[in-house]
Every structure is written in C-alpha cells, then in structure tokens.
C-alpha cells in the first residue's frame, strides 16, 4: 500500500529595508526576495508570496508595519504554516518582539525561518539559536543608539546644532537670520538676544515657583508671544524649553 503524498509546507516571505539601508548599505528588497525564493525551492517549501515593507525601521513594532502585519495575519488565518525572512533583523531589531513572535509560533506549531542564520524554529536547536541571535540583534541596536547619543552630546558640547531646527534662543554664527540649520553648516551657535530675553523671563518665573502652565499664562497676559510663531505660548512649549535649558546648564556644569 503506497503512502499518501506529503503536502508541501506553505510559507509567507517577508522583506524589509530602512531608508538608511536603501541609501548606504545596498540591502536590496529584490535580493532578499530572490534569496528567500531560492531557499524555499531548495528546502521544498511552497512560497505563497512575499510581503514587502520598504523604508521602515526594524525598531517599529511588527503590528505597526503593514506588510509584516499582513504576513502574520496570513499565517494566523491558516494560509501558510510559517514565515520566512532573509535575516532575523528583517523581522525586528527588538529582542522581545522577536521572542514574542517565536513564542506564538511555537505555541501554534508554526515555523519561523531566517535564511542567513540557517534558523528554523521547527527544531529545538533553532529555538535556542533564535534566542541568542535576537539578543545580539538588540545589543547591536543599543550600541548604535549609545554611539549616536555620545556623538550628539559632543556636538552639543562644541556648541553646534544637533538637528535641522535650531534650539530656541540660538542662531548659527554664519546664518543668524534663520531658525533652521543650513546643510553643511558646522559653525558654532551664538545666543540670539530677542529669544534669550524670553528664556530669561521664563527662568525667572520658574525660580519663583511657577510651573509651565502658569508661566505660559503669565507670558501671554504680558503680551509676550512666541517669537517664532507670533502666537500665544502653550504650556508644553514652555515645558520643553525649560527641560532643554536645565540639560544645557547640567552639560555646561559637567564640562566645566
């Protein structure tokens, strides 16, 4: 008596690149899809389709990425038995997100596959490897964030702009009439007297014990409008400027 033919496992493919990777690392969506298709052919899986998230960071939660959300819904609805991606970090750069997916897939008997890492949660060694690789992926992301934070702190210590919008109370020494930084302008920031006067008044009111809401009310009642918009102050604007001023004072104290 001949055995009934085994059904071919059906998988949903997933590819992702962030904008930065598209421009600098050449992590092609097409290349990812080709590698996934070749893997499925070699392993005798049926690739139902490939879902694509273009220009989205791996730090975004899976359910907030449209293509990944569709891929997961297809697996949950029984259209496929698993999900396949080229690399683990295509799914997420957050350890808990990956482990939560892995736990759900394990509980439901689904397969989570990463081609580059030769990872298939259909095996015990695959589940163990997934935990280790996910932790390494998150560690890398944290190290990048730490390096970025240190670099921005150094920029601030040097008195240069940290973003396109210049901090309230300051202007570029090369372009004092603009509230935005010009591309390539690495000149130091200098105090801008009209805004510095407003900041000083805020700090005086703060030292008198007033909170952001009362400071906003006091400035508006004194007809001191926001100089960049010529509109009344909102308490959250005051709150943000006070926090920035406190951080700047702490930074200057530490550097001194």
Protein Blocks (a to p, Z undefined) as FASTA:
>chain_A
ZZdddddddddddddddfklmmmnopafklmmmmmmmmmmmnopacfbacddehiafkbc
fklpmklmmmmmmmmnopagbdcdfbfklmpccfklmmmmmmmmmmnopacddfklopaf
kbmklmmmmmmmmmmmmmmmmmmmmmmmmmmmmmmmnopafbfbdcehiacfklmmbcbd
cehiacdcdddfklmmmmmmmmmmmmnopafklmmmmmmmnopacfklopacdfklmmmm
mmmmmmmmmmmmmmZZ
